[in-house]
């Protein structure tokens, strides 16, 4: 009934069997109703991608949570608004690096309800950390683009000389 008679931009009030009881019709408020009370709230998120490299291999992981980009691959992610260098994962991985981690890329992506600010850091590792053993994949650089990635990571690939 609603799809046939009550069309948001052009309701067919003259053929509606309920128009005699309709307050909007009687008071000529049809163009003003329904009132949209909620504004779209955009959630801001800060992603810190640690691009882990060991020799010719790169670490990637699949997003499993019921969240954006589910079942797509990404680099090691730390999501925090705090200083990423203070996180336990950063400190653990930094101890396994050959040189100081460096910021190599930044990207903003606006989704319908979210604004994603991503920062990418390159970490060249001297060994593969044990805590990553069962959580992701180590992939050769020439094979990494065979995996499905979100647009943010694809933008990283397009702008980056490491791949």
C-alpha positions as CSV (number, residue, x, y, z in Angstrom):
1,X,0.0,0.0,0.0
2,X,2.7,2.4,1.0
3,X,4.7,1.8,-2.2
4,X,1.7,2.4,-4.4
5,X,-0.2,5.3,-2.7
6,X,2.3,6.9,-0.4
7,X,5.2,7.9,-2.6
8,X,7.7,10.2,-0.8
9,X,7.9,12.8,-3.5
10,X,4.4,12.5,-4.9
11,X,1.8,10.8,-2.7
12,X,-1.5,9.9,-4.3
13,X,-3.7,11.3,-1.5
14,X,-6.8,11.7,-3.8
15,X,-7.1,7.9,-4.2
16,X,-6.1,7.0,-0.7
17,X,-8.9,5.4,1.3
18,X,-7.4,6.9,4.5
19,X,-7.3,10.5,3.4
20,X,-10.5,11.4,5.3
21,X,-8.7,10.6,8.5
22,X,-5.2,11.9,7.6
23,X,-4.1,14.9,9.5
24,X,-1.4,15.8,6.9
25,X,-4.0,15.8,4.1
26,X,-6.6,17.8,6.1
27,X,-4.0,20.5,7.2
28,X,-2.2,20.5,3.9
29,X,1.1,19.4,5.5
30,X,1.9,16.7,3.0
31,X,5.1,18.3,1.5
32,X,6.5,18.8,5.0
33,X,6.0,15.2,6.2
34,X,7.5,12.9,7.3
35,X,10.0,14.9,9.3
36,X,13.5,13.5,9.1
37,X,14.7,13.8,12.7
38,X,18.1,12.2,12.5
39,X,21.1,13.6,10.9
40,X,23.6,11.2,9.5
41,X,26.4,10.7,12.0
42,X,29.8,10.1,10.4
43,X,32.1,8.0,12.6
44,X,35.8,9.0,12.3
45,X,38.3,6.1,12.5
46,X,42.1,6.1,12.5
47,X,43.7,3.1,10.9
48,X,47.5,2.5,11.3
49,X,48.7,0.0,8.8
50,X,52.0,-1.7,9.5
51,X,53.4,-2.8,6.2
52,X,55.5,-5.7,7.3
53,X,58.2,-7.0,5.0
54,X,60.6,-9.9,5.6
55,X,62.9,-10.5,2.7
56,X,60.7,-10.7,-0.4
57,X,57.6,-11.5,1.6
58,X,54.8,-9.2,2.9
59,X,52.4,-9.9,5.7
60,X,48.7,-9.6,5.0
61,X,45.6,-10.7,7.0
62,X,41.9,-11.2,6.2
63,X,39.3,-9.0,7.9
64,X,37.0,-11.4,9.7
65,X,35.0,-9.1,11.9
66,X,31.5,-8.0,10.9
67,X,32.7,-4.5,9.9
68,X,33.7,-2.7,6.8
69,X,35.6,-4.6,4.2
70,X,34.8,-8.1,5.7
71,X,36.7,-10.9,4.0
72,X,39.1,-8.4,2.2
73,X,42.8,-8.5,2.9
74,X,44.8,-5.8,4.6
75,X,48.2,-5.2,6.2
76,X,48.7,-5.5,9.9
77,X,46.2,-3.0,11.4
78,X,46.2,-1.1,14.6
79,X,43.1,1.0,15.0
80,X,43.6,3.8,17.5
81,X,43.3,7.5,17.9
82,X,46.2,7.4,20.3
83,X,49.8,7.5,19.4
84,X,50.3,4.2,17.5
85,X,54.0,4.0,18.7
86,X,52.7,3.5,22.3
87,X,50.8,0.3,21.4
88,X,52.1,-3.1,22.5
89,X,52.0,-4.4,18.9
90,X,54.1,-1.5,17.6
91,X,56.7,-1.9,20.3
92,X,56.9,-5.7,19.7
93,X,57.2,-5.3,15.9
94,X,59.6,-2.4,16.2
95,X,62.1,-4.6,18.1
96,X,62.1,-7.0,15.1
97,X,62.9,-4.3,12.5
98,X,66.1,-3.8,10.7
99,X,65.7,0.0,10.8
100,X,63.4,2.5,12.3
101,X,59.8,2.2,11.0
102,X,58.9,5.0,8.5
103,X,55.6,6.6,7.5
104,X,55.2,6.0,3.8
105,X,51.6,6.9,2.9
106,X,48.5,8.5,4.1
107,X,45.0,8.2,2.7
108,X,41.4,9.3,3.5
109,X,38.4,7.4,2.4
110,X,34.8,8.6,3.1
111,X,32.2,5.9,3.4
112,X,28.5,6.5,3.9
113,X,28.7,6.5,7.7
114,X,32.5,6.6,8.3
115,X,35.6,8.6,7.5
116,X,38.6,6.4,7.5
117,X,42.0,8.1,7.9
118,X,44.8,5.6,7.2
119,X,48.5,5.9,7.8
120,X,50.9,3.3,6.4
121,X,54.3,2.5,8.0
122,X,57.0,0.4,6.5
123,X,58.7,-2.1,8.8
124,X,61.5,-4.2,7.4
125,X,61.7,-7.2,9.7
126,X,64.8,-9.2,10.5
127,X,62.6,-12.1,11.6
128,X,58.9,-13.1,11.4
129,X,57.4,-12.4,14.9
130,X,55.9,-15.5,16.5
131,X,52.7,-13.8,17.5
132,X,51.8,-13.4,13.7
133,X,52.3,-17.1,13.0
134,X,48.6,-18.2,12.9
135,X,46.9,-14.9,12.2
136,X,47.7,-14.0,8.6
137,X,49.8,-14.9,5.5
138,X,53.3,-14.1,4.4
139,X,53.0,-13.6,0.6
140,X,55.7,-13.0,-2.0
141,X,55.7,-9.4,-3.4
142,X,54.8,-10.5,-6.9
143,X,51.7,-12.5,-5.6
144,X,50.3,-9.9,-3.2
145,X,48.1,-8.2,-5.8
146,X,46.3,-11.5,-6.4
147,X,44.4,-10.9,-3.2
148,X,41.2,-8.8,-2.8
149,X,41.9,-5.5,-0.9
150,X,39.8,-2.5,0.1
151,X,40.1,0.7,-1.9
152,X,42.4,2.3,0.7
153,X,45.0,-0.5,0.2
154,X,44.6,-0.3,-3.6
155,X,45.3,3.4,-3.4
156,X,48.5,2.5,-1.4
157,X,49.5,0.1,-4.1
158,X,49.0,2.7,-6.9
159,X,51.1,5.3,-5.1
160,X,53.8,3.2,-3.7
161,X,57.2,2.2,-5.1
162,X,57.6,-0.9,-2.9
163,X,55.3,-3.1,-5.1
